[in-house]
Amino acid sequence: METNGVADDIRAVNEIFAKGANDRAMAKTSLQSPKKGKIRSPLRQAAEARGRHAEALVEQRLAEDGWATLDRRCRTPLGEIDLVAEKDGLLAFVEVKGRARLLEAAHALTARQCARLSAAAEYWCALHPGHGEAGIRFDLLLVDDAGKMRRIADAFRPE
């Protein structure tokens, strides 16, 4: 399955999910990813495209709200951080969840993901001192297929 852009990828993943479980199993036929040399199914590729699209929308919205993006898709040995943004000394580690509906996105963040995000954030802060003078928080931004967003500021606190 070749696509011409994010919209085509989102359309493809929606079609796959709409067809049902039997077709989903068939959709998991492996393809070689040219960038990383990893094997990715069309379903996984489309889901990743949906995530990248949601992250781009969120980054744009944060910029409109006066947030400066410090890092995006930051990979650490402890986990990945979707976005790191700062506004008036407040540092936000942002987890973006893009799903067909906002309710699905809201239920997509697990306790394990929170723990990994908080460990990755601690690692990021060690590498980038001098940020977060006014505090640090973890935000969850939900995005549905129509581009509607909901921000849950300070969505969780590390234990």
C-alpha positions as CSV (number, residue, x, y, z in Angstrom):
1,M,0.0,0.0,0.0
2,E,1.6,3.2,-1.1
3,T,0.3,6.6,0.1
4,N,0.7,10.1,-1.0
5,G,0.4,11.8,2.3
6,V,-0.9,11.9,5.8
7,A,-4.5,12.2,4.7
8,D,-4.1,9.0,2.6
9,D,-2.5,7.2,5.5
10,I,-5.3,8.2,7.9
11,R,-7.9,7.1,5.3
12,A,-6.1,3.8,4.9
13,V,-6.0,3.0,8.6
14,N,-9.6,3.9,9.0
15,E,-10.5,1.6,6.1
16,I,-8.5,-1.2,7.8
17,F,-10.2,-0.7,11.1
18,A,-13.6,-0.6,9.5
19,K,-13.2,-3.9,7.8
20,G,-13.1,-6.0,10.9
21,A,-10.8,-8.5,12.6
22,N,-10.3,-11.0,9.8
23,D,-9.2,-8.2,7.4
24,R,-7.0,-6.7,10.1
25,A,-5.0,-10.0,10.3
26,M,-4.5,-9.9,6.5
27,A,-3.5,-6.3,6.7
28,K,-0.6,-7.2,8.9
29,T,1.4,-8.5,5.9
30,S,4.9,-7.2,6.4
31,L,6.6,-4.5,4.4
32,Q,10.2,-3.4,4.6
33,S,10.5,0.2,5.9
34,P,13.1,2.0,3.7
35,K,14.2,4.4,6.4
36,K,15.0,2.2,9.4
37,G,15.3,-1.2,7.8
38,K,12.5,-2.4,10.1
39,I,9.6,-4.5,9.0
40,R,6.3,-2.5,9.3
41,S,2.8,-3.7,8.4
42,P,0.6,-1.3,6.5
43,L,-1.6,-1.0,9.6
44,R,1.4,0.0,11.7
45,Q,2.6,2.5,9.1
46,A,-0.9,4.1,8.9
47,A,-1.1,4.3,12.7
48,E,2.3,6.0,12.8
49,A,1.2,8.4,10.1
50,R,-1.9,9.3,12.2
51,G,0.3,9.9,15.2
52,R,2.7,12.1,13.3
53,H,-0.2,14.1,11.9
54,A,-1.7,14.5,15.4
55,E,1.7,15.7,16.8
56,A,2.0,18.3,14.0
57,L,-1.5,19.6,14.8
58,V,-0.7,19.8,18.5
59,E,2.7,21.5,17.9
60,Q,1.0,24.1,15.7
61,R,-1.7,24.7,18.4
62,L,0.9,25.0,21.1
63,A,2.8,27.6,19.1
64,E,-0.4,29.6,18.6
65,D,-0.8,29.6,22.4
66,G,2.7,31.0,22.9
67,W,4.5,27.7,23.7
68,A,8.0,27.2,22.3
69,T,8.8,23.7,21.1
70,L,12.1,22.6,22.5
71,D,12.1,19.0,21.3
72,R,9.9,16.7,19.3
73,R,9.8,12.9,19.0
74,C,12.6,12.8,21.5
75,R,13.9,9.3,21.9
76,T,15.8,8.4,25.2
77,P,16.9,5.1,26.5
78,L,14.0,5.3,28.9
79,G,11.2,6.1,26.4
80,E,10.0,8.6,23.8
81,I,8.6,12.0,24.5
82,D,6.2,13.3,21.8
83,L,6.8,17.0,22.5
84,V,8.7,19.1,24.9
85,A,7.5,22.7,25.1
86,E,8.1,25.7,27.4
87,K,6.1,28.9,28.1
88,D,7.0,31.5,30.6
89,G,9.4,29.1,32.3
90,L,6.8,26.3,32.6
91,L,8.2,23.1,31.0
92,A,5.6,20.7,29.6
93,F,6.2,17.2,28.5
94,V,3.4,16.5,26.1
95,E,2.0,13.1,25.2
96,V,-0.2,13.2,22.1
97,K,-2.9,10.6,21.5
98,G,-4.6,10.6,18.1
99,R,-7.5,8.3,17.7
100,A,-10.7,8.2,15.7
101,R,-12.6,9.7,18.6
102,L,-11.5,11.8,21.6
103,L,-12.9,9.2,24.1
104,E,-10.7,6.5,22.5
105,A,-7.7,8.8,22.7
106,A,-8.4,9.6,26.4
107,H,-8.3,6.0,27.3
108,A,-5.1,5.3,25.4
109,L,-2.6,6.5,28.1
110,T,-1.7,3.7,30.4
111,A,0.1,3.8,33.8
112,R,3.1,2.1,32.2
113,Q,3.3,4.8,29.6
114,C,3.1,7.5,32.3
115,A,6.0,5.8,34.1
116,R,8.1,5.7,31.0
117,L,7.2,9.3,30.1
118,S,8.2,10.5,33.5
119,A,11.5,8.6,33.4
120,A,12.2,9.9,29.9
121,A,11.4,13.5,31.1
122,E,13.9,13.1,34.0
123,Y,16.5,12.0,31.5
124,W,15.7,14.9,29.2
125,C,16.0,17.4,32.1
126,A,19.4,16.0,33.0
127,L,20.6,16.6,29.5
128,H,19.0,20.1,29.2
129,P,19.4,22.0,32.4
130,G,18.0,25.5,32.8
131,H,14.5,24.7,31.7
132,G,11.3,24.6,33.8
133,E,12.2,27.4,36.2
134,A,8.4,28.0,36.8
135,G,7.7,24.2,37.1
136,I,7.3,21.0,35.1
137,R,4.1,19.3,34.1
138,F,2.9,16.4,32.0
139,D,0.1,17.3,29.5
140,L,-2.0,15.0,27.5
141,L,-3.4,16.3,24.2
142,L,-6.1,14.3,22.5
143,V,-6.8,14.6,18.8
144,D,-9.6,13.0,16.8
145,D,-9.8,12.3,13.1
146,A,-11.5,15.6,12.4
147,G,-8.6,17.5,14.1
148,K,-10.6,18.4,17.2
149,M,-8.3,18.7,20.2
150,R,-8.6,18.5,23.9
151,R,-5.8,19.4,26.3
152,I,-5.6,17.8,29.7
153,A,-3.0,20.0,31.4
154,D,-1.1,18.4,34.3
155,A,-2.7,15.1,33.3
156,F,-0.6,13.0,35.8
157,R,2.1,13.4,38.3
158,P,5.1,11.1,38.6
159,E,5.1,9.0,41.8
